[in-house]
């Protein structure tokens, strides 16, 4: 065999799996069809979107809050070319970092499309032709791609996906976003801050429907302040591009129709597993109705010595979930006994205010019939939030009614993305709400809201409201 372990796909799941396998002493290779490593996350997902979110937030603050802070400047202008160029440089630095890690860990990188010939042989097809490598064990980490609706024609000029939204040459006059999930809300926020009118059409009755309902309602309030028009409980029935105009038609539950006209339409209804060209049929690996590769609880496929991780298997499509699975599989290969608690993989929306969540939602607990108590604390009662002018948001803690064990932590507010790690830590160690409420939290910080929400859940005794 040429290799002990070969990974197909170099996104967060794939490259982390390769690094961990190499650390454990396996001779490792990674196959990537694109010229750069890092997959969707580093190239056209997590990293570039966060770069644009930060740039647009700086612009928004310069335009709206600098004056109140006592900073007088001429009216700022958007230089979208420079903004996109900075984003590209951030991506370049991160991608180069992955290449460095491959060299550091002595991982062979093969550029081209990897396809199974048999369970131990992968054919790599590139512009230079075809070659074959053999491997004792193989990890599939080919990720996902944007999903669409059958009647929508993605021309990638006016009717676009998140990939094209990261490369626009102008700020849209009116961007219509189909889908009220994470990607749509983040990229909609970018362009709304830069001056675009943004309209969102969401089929369900709440934004970010996979998260606790309270968070979706609070985010909707904040986005409306930013100028969003939001149409929840609306089903898109038609999307048509005419020159520089896009017409989107949708209807509500009563059958009443709304027609929206804009210059760009961002289709962000989710993502679907990417398995094209893998040659799964050559080894007898099956996919589900949703296109996911079937795996067991150890992420093994139906074929010995072939595993699959990340967006291409069941579960949330999150970079950090894929990373955990990459480590999980590599360590199993070495005879270790790692674990993943999928309930404690946090979800984050990088709007401003940020949204972050871990554990069970209120809706899930009610569905399960679990008796729980709720503690909430608003950001506007925090000294730190007043000082930074970040008053929107709250912390919501759900705890078991009998044992007080924390069952879920849901945050919308400044720095929620970083704060949720404390919630994950608490829940990994099965802390009670009282445990957290009796720990000293630095003042003034946003984290005090977590302590106060735990006080509210424990004995309904928050100190500052």
MORAZI-V318244 format. One record per backbone hydrogen bond with DSSP energy under -1.0 kcal/mol. CO is the residue of the C=O (numbers start at 0). NH is the residue of the N-H. E is the energy in kcal/mol with one decimal. If there is no record, write none. Layout:
# MORAZI-V318244
co=CO nh=NH e=E
co=CO nh=NH e=E
This chain:
# MORAZI-V318244
co=2 nh=135 e=-2.1
co=3 nh=136 e=-1.8
co=4 nh=28 e=-2.0
co=5 nh=138 e=-2.7
co=6 nh=30 e=-2.8
co=7 nh=140 e=-2.8
co=9 nh=37 e=-1.2
co=10 nh=14 e=-3.1
co=11 nh=15 e=-1.2
co=12 nh=16 e=-2.1
co=13 nh=17 e=-2.2
co=14 nh=18 e=-2.2
co=15 nh=19 e=-2.6
co=16 nh=20 e=-2.4
co=17 nh=21 e=-2.4
co=18 nh=22 e=-2.6
co=19 nh=23 e=-1.6
co=20 nh=25 e=-2.2
co=21 nh=24 e=-1.7
co=26 nh=3 e=-2.0
co=26 nh=4 e=-2.1
co=27 nh=107 e=-2.0
co=28 nh=6 e=-2.5
co=29 nh=109 e=-2.9
co=30 nh=8 e=-3.0
co=31 nh=111 e=-2.5
co=37 nh=41 e=-1.6
co=38 nh=42 e=-2.0
co=39 nh=43 e=-2.1
co=40 nh=46 e=-2.2
co=44 nh=48 e=-2.2
co=45 nh=49 e=-1.8
co=46 nh=50 e=-2.0
co=47 nh=51 e=-2.1
co=48 nh=52 e=-2.4
co=49 nh=53 e=-2.4
co=50 nh=54 e=-2.2
co=51 nh=55 e=-2.7
co=52 nh=56 e=-1.8
co=53 nh=57 e=-2.2
co=54 nh=58 e=-2.1
co=55 nh=59 e=-2.5
co=56 nh=60 e=-2.4
co=57 nh=61 e=-2.4
co=58 nh=62 e=-2.1
co=59 nh=63 e=-2.2
co=60 nh=64 e=-2.3
co=60 nh=65 e=-2.2
co=64 nh=68 e=-1.6
co=65 nh=70 e=-2.7
co=66 nh=69 e=-1.3
co=78 nh=82 e=-2.2
co=79 nh=83 e=-2.5
co=80 nh=84 e=-2.0
co=81 nh=85 e=-2.7
co=82 nh=86 e=-1.9
co=83 nh=87 e=-2.3
co=84 nh=88 e=-1.9
co=85 nh=89 e=-2.3
co=86 nh=90 e=-2.3
co=87 nh=91 e=-2.5
co=88 nh=92 e=-2.4
co=89 nh=93 e=-2.0
co=90 nh=94 e=-2.8
co=91 nh=95 e=-2.5
co=92 nh=96 e=-1.6
co=93 nh=97 e=-1.6
co=94 nh=98 e=-2.0
co=95 nh=99 e=-2.2
co=96 nh=100 e=-1.9
co=97 nh=101 e=-2.0
co=98 nh=102 e=-2.0
co=99 nh=103 e=-2.9
co=100 nh=104 e=-1.9
co=101 nh=106 e=-2.9
co=102 nh=105 e=-1.5
co=107 nh=29 e=-2.7
co=109 nh=31 e=-2.4
co=112 nh=124 e=-2.3
co=114 nh=122 e=-3.4
co=117 nh=120 e=-1.1
co=119 nh=134 e=-2.3
co=120 nh=116 e=-2.8
co=120 nh=117 e=-1.4
co=121 nh=132 e=-2.2
co=122 nh=114 e=-2.1
co=123 nh=130 e=-1.6
co=124 nh=112 e=-3.0
co=125 nh=128 e=-1.9
co=128 nh=125 e=-2.7
co=130 nh=123 e=-3.4
co=132 nh=121 e=-2.6
co=133 nh=2 e=-1.7
co=136 nh=5 e=-2.0
co=137 nh=306 e=-2.5
co=138 nh=7 e=-2.9
co=139 nh=308 e=-2.4
co=142 nh=273 e=-2.9
co=144 nh=271 e=-3.0
co=148 nh=151 e=-2.0
co=152 nh=154 e=-1.1
co=157 nh=264 e=-3.1
co=158 nh=155 e=-2.4
co=159 nh=266 e=-3.1
co=160 nh=164 e=-1.9
co=163 nh=166 e=-2.0
co=172 nh=196 e=-2.4
co=173 nh=262 e=-1.6
co=173 nh=263 e=-1.5
co=174 nh=198 e=-2.4
co=175 nh=265 e=-2.6
co=176 nh=200 e=-2.9
co=177 nh=267 e=-2.6
co=179 nh=207 e=-3.2
co=180 nh=184 e=-2.1
co=181 nh=185 e=-2.3
co=182 nh=186 e=-2.5
co=183 nh=187 e=-2.2
co=184 nh=188 e=-1.7
co=185 nh=189 e=-1.8
co=186 nh=190 e=-1.7
co=187 nh=191 e=-2.2
co=188 nh=192 e=-2.4
co=189 nh=193 e=-1.0
co=190 nh=195 e=-2.9
co=191 nh=194 e=-1.3
co=196 nh=174 e=-2.8
co=197 nh=228 e=-2.6
co=198 nh=176 e=-3.7
co=199 nh=230 e=-3.3
co=200 nh=178 e=-2.8
co=201 nh=233 e=-2.4
co=203 nh=232 e=-3.1
co=207 nh=210 e=-2.2
co=211 nh=214 e=-1.1
co=211 nh=215 e=-1.3
co=212 nh=216 e=-2.0
co=213 nh=217 e=-2.3
co=214 nh=218 e=-2.7
co=215 nh=219 e=-2.0
co=216 nh=220 e=-1.6
co=217 nh=221 e=-1.9
co=218 nh=222 e=-2.8
co=219 nh=223 e=-2.0
co=220 nh=224 e=-1.4
co=221 nh=225 e=-1.0
co=222 nh=227 e=-2.4
co=223 nh=226 e=-1.1
co=228 nh=199 e=-3.0
co=230 nh=201 e=-2.5
co=234 nh=250 e=-2.3
co=237 nh=248 e=-2.7
co=239 nh=246 e=-3.3
co=241 nh=244 e=-2.1
co=244 nh=241 e=-3.6
co=245 nh=261 e=-2.5
co=246 nh=239 e=-2.6
co=247 nh=259 e=-3.0
co=248 nh=236 e=-2.9
co=248 nh=237 e=-1.5
co=249 nh=257 e=-3.3
co=250 nh=234 e=-3.0
co=251 nh=254 e=-1.8
co=255 nh=251 e=-2.3
co=257 nh=249 e=-2.4
co=259 nh=247 e=-2.8
co=261 nh=245 e=-3.4
co=263 nh=175 e=-2.7
co=264 nh=159 e=-2.8
co=265 nh=177 e=-3.0
co=269 nh=146 e=-2.6
co=271 nh=144 e=-2.4
co=274 nh=277 e=-1.8
co=277 nh=115 e=-3.2
co=278 nh=281 e=-1.4
co=279 nh=282 e=-1.4
co=279 nh=284 e=-2.0
co=285 nh=293 e=-2.0
co=287 nh=290 e=-1.9
co=291 nh=287 e=-2.9
co=295 nh=298 e=-2.2
co=298 nh=307 e=-2.0
co=299 nh=295 e=-2.0
co=302 nh=305 e=-1.6
co=304 nh=137 e=-2.4
co=305 nh=300 e=-2.6
co=306 nh=139 e=-2.9
co=309 nh=312 e=-1.8
co=311 nh=292 e=-3.0
co=315 nh=317 e=-1.5
co=317 nh=321 e=-2.1
co=318 nh=322 e=-2.2
co=319 nh=323 e=-2.0
co=320 nh=324 e=-2.1
co=321 nh=325 e=-2.3
co=322 nh=326 e=-2.2
co=323 nh=327 e=-2.5
co=324 nh=328 e=-2.5
co=325 nh=329 e=-2.0
co=326 nh=330 e=-2.6
co=327 nh=331 e=-1.7
co=328 nh=332 e=-2.2
co=329 nh=333 e=-1.0
co=330 nh=335 e=-2.6
co=331 nh=334 e=-2.1
co=340 nh=343 e=-1.9
co=341 nh=344 e=-1.3
co=342 nh=358 e=-1.4
co=346 nh=356 e=-2.4
co=348 nh=354 e=-2.5
co=353 nh=412 e=-2.7
co=354 nh=348 e=-3.1
co=355 nh=410 e=-3.3
co=356 nh=346 e=-2.6
co=357 nh=408 e=-2.4
co=360 nh=364 e=-2.1
co=361 nh=365 e=-2.1
co=362 nh=366 e=-2.0
co=363 nh=367 e=-2.1
co=364 nh=369 e=-2.3
co=370 nh=400 e=-2.2
co=372 nh=398 e=-2.5
co=374 nh=396 e=-3.2
co=376 nh=394 e=-2.2
co=377 nh=380 e=-1.4
co=378 nh=381 e=-2.7
co=381 nh=385 e=-1.9
co=382 nh=386 e=-2.2
co=383 nh=387 e=-1.7
co=384 nh=389 e=-1.9
co=392 nh=378 e=-2.3
co=393 nh=411 e=-2.5
co=394 nh=376 e=-1.9
co=395 nh=409 e=-2.9
co=396 nh=374 e=-2.5
co=397 nh=406 e=-3.4
co=397 nh=407 e=-1.6
co=398 nh=372 e=-2.9
co=399 nh=403 e=-1.9
co=403 nh=432 e=-2.5
co=404 nh=399 e=-2.8
co=406 nh=359 e=-2.9
co=407 nh=397 e=-2.9
co=408 nh=357 e=-2.1
co=409 nh=395 e=-2.9
co=410 nh=355 e=-3.1
co=411 nh=393 e=-1.8
co=412 nh=415 e=-1.7
co=414 nh=418 e=-2.2
co=415 nh=419 e=-2.0
co=417 nh=420 e=-1.1
co=418 nh=421 e=-1.6
co=419 nh=423 e=-2.2
co=420 nh=424 e=-2.5
co=421 nh=425 e=-2.5
co=422 nh=426 e=-2.3
co=423 nh=427 e=-2.5
co=424 nh=428 e=-1.6
co=425 nh=430 e=-2.9
co=426 nh=429 e=-1.2
co=430 nh=405 e=-2.5
co=431 nh=435 e=-1.6
co=432 nh=436 e=-2.2
co=433 nh=437 e=-1.6
co=435 nh=438 e=-1.3
co=445 nh=448 e=-2.1
co=446 nh=450 e=-1.6
co=447 nh=451 e=-2.7
co=448 nh=452 e=-2.2
co=449 nh=453 e=-2.1
co=450 nh=454 e=-2.2
co=451 nh=455 e=-2.3
co=452 nh=456 e=-1.9
co=453 nh=457 e=-2.6
co=454 nh=458 e=-2.1
co=454 nh=460 e=-1.6
co=455 nh=459 e=-1.0
